[in-house]
Amino acid sequence: MDKTIRILTSYVIGLILIFGFYVVIYGHILPGEGFDGGMLIASAFILCMIVYGRDEAKKRVNISSALVVSAIAGLLLIVVGFLGLIGIRDGHQFFLDNFLPQGDPHYLFSGGIVPVLNVLLGVLVGFGFYALFGYLVVWRGERGTDAEP
Amino acid sequence: MFAILLVSILIFVLIMAALAVQIRDLMSSVMALAGVGFGLAIVFLFLSAPEVMTAQLVLEVITYVIMISVVYKTSKLDKTRKYSVREISPAAAMFFFAVVFIIFSIRGIKDLPIFGEPLMRASSLQIAQTISEIGATNIVTAILLDFRAWNTLMEAFVIIVMIVGVTVILRKKGRKVER
């Protein structure tokens, strides 16, 4: 890509990542949610991949391990769901039960398992869409110009 | 008075739409379509939606420029044939099923709640119980991740299945060599 775009991207990517993690972590208090924050994180990675090429982005975050991370986050969602079956709260024994203590509203540690599921969903969507784009893209950067998928 | 004006404009739009289908001269047909579009724009203006009206106007003008240029480049007369006897039976079947559908839909509409009445048996409960039961301030997230967590779980699985499918299709290892 152009030199101007490369330099501007190096400034912008950190801000986009910080905003994505902010939306994910504060999803149960402020507008936004795991899906939206995950898409922000994935868009930062994808911007890096578009500007610097696939080989350059592979050095930062490996694509196949990103897929594994997102799959592990999906498994952890099921694990958190089955933890509700144990019956930590009295009289609430069902799948995806809100078993953690509520905490005070408007604070960061509140809402039971909602922030946990938020973070898991953010990781799943972010790394998953990064892996999806990484498998689909053919732009390999400045040096390798052949378009082999 | 206002309602009469609105209804008359809508009737004009309907007549213009019927004309646009039936007229054989293609340039007149395009003009009738323009009547439909600008009539709808006036309706949008009266219903206090000026933003939609501007979009409608811009789209109409662009569409008619393209249509008129196409008519000038090709033929000016609609040369497709008119209805024959063989097309009567599908049309009759269509009308029959339309009448049946309208009868059933009228019976269904009777059971719907009155227009403007609040119908929030489930969601009013969720709004009332979010802070006391869950503690999350963002009600949308509380509904998505606690009241309807099954739904969100399955959405996440849809995403994972999609990504794994793309990976399997585009993989390099384990693929047979094509001759």
Contacts between the chains, C-beta under 8 A, distances in Angstrom:
chain1	res1	chain2	res2	distance
A	27	B	138	6.8
A	27	B	141	5.3
A	28	B	136	3.9
A	28	B	137	7.0
A	28	B	138	5.4
A	28	B	141	5.0
A	28	B	142	7.1
A	28	B	145	7.8
A	29	B	136	7.2
A	29	B	137	5.0
A	29	B	138	6.0
A	30	B	138	6.6
A	31	B	138	6.8
A	31	B	140	7.9
A	33	B	138	7.7
A	33	B	140	6.9
A	33	B	141	5.1
A	33	B	144	6.4
A	33	B	145	7.8
A	34	B	145	7.6
A	35	B	155	8.0
A	67	B	163	6.4
A	67	B	164	7.6
A	67	B	167	6.3
A	70	B	160	6.6
A	70	B	163	7.0
A	71	B	160	6.1
A	71	B	164	7.6
A	74	B	156	5.7
A	74	B	157	6.7
A	74	B	160	4.9
A	77	B	153	5.9
A	77	B	156	6.2
A	78	B	153	7.6
A	81	B	149	7.4
A	81	B	153	6.8
A	95	B	150	7.6
A	96	B	146	7.8
A	96	B	149	4.1
A	96	B	150	6.7
A	96	B	153	7.1
A	98	B	133	7.7
A	98	B	134	6.1
A	98	B	146	5.4
A	102	B	133	8.0
A	102	B	134	6.7
A	102	B	135	3.4
A	103	B	135	5.7
A	104	B	135	7.5
A	105	B	131	5.4
A	105	B	135	5.4
A	105	B	136	7.6
A	105	B	137	5.5
A	106	B	137	5.6
A	110	B	135	4.5
A	110	B	136	6.5
A	110	B	137	7.8
A	111	B	134	5.8
A	111	B	135	4.7
A	111	B	136	3.4
A	111	B	137	8.0
A	111	B	142	7.1
A	112	B	134	6.0
A	112	B	135	6.4
A	112	B	136	7.7
A	112	B	146	7.4
A	113	B	145	7.7
A	113	B	146	7.7
A	114	B	134	6.5
A	114	B	136	4.8
A	114	B	141	6.2
A	114	B	142	6.2
A	114	B	145	4.8
A	114	B	146	5.9
A	115	B	136	7.9
A	117	B	145	4.7
A	117	B	149	7.0
A	117	B	152	7.5
A	118	B	141	6.8
A	118	B	145	6.6
A	121	B	145	7.8
A	121	B	152	7.1
A	121	B	156	6.2
A	124	B	156	5.6
A	124	B	159	6.9
A	124	B	160	7.1
A	125	B	156	7.7
A	125	B	159	6.5
A	128	B	159	5.7
A	128	B	160	6.5
A	128	B	163	5.0
A	129	B	159	7.9
A	129	B	163	7.7
A	131	B	163	5.8
A	131	B	167	7.3
A	132	B	162	7.3
A	132	B	163	4.8
A	132	B	166	5.7
A	135	B	166	5.6
A	135	B	167	5.7
A	135	B	170	5.0
A	136	B	166	6.7
A	136	B	170	7.2
A	149	B	170	6.4
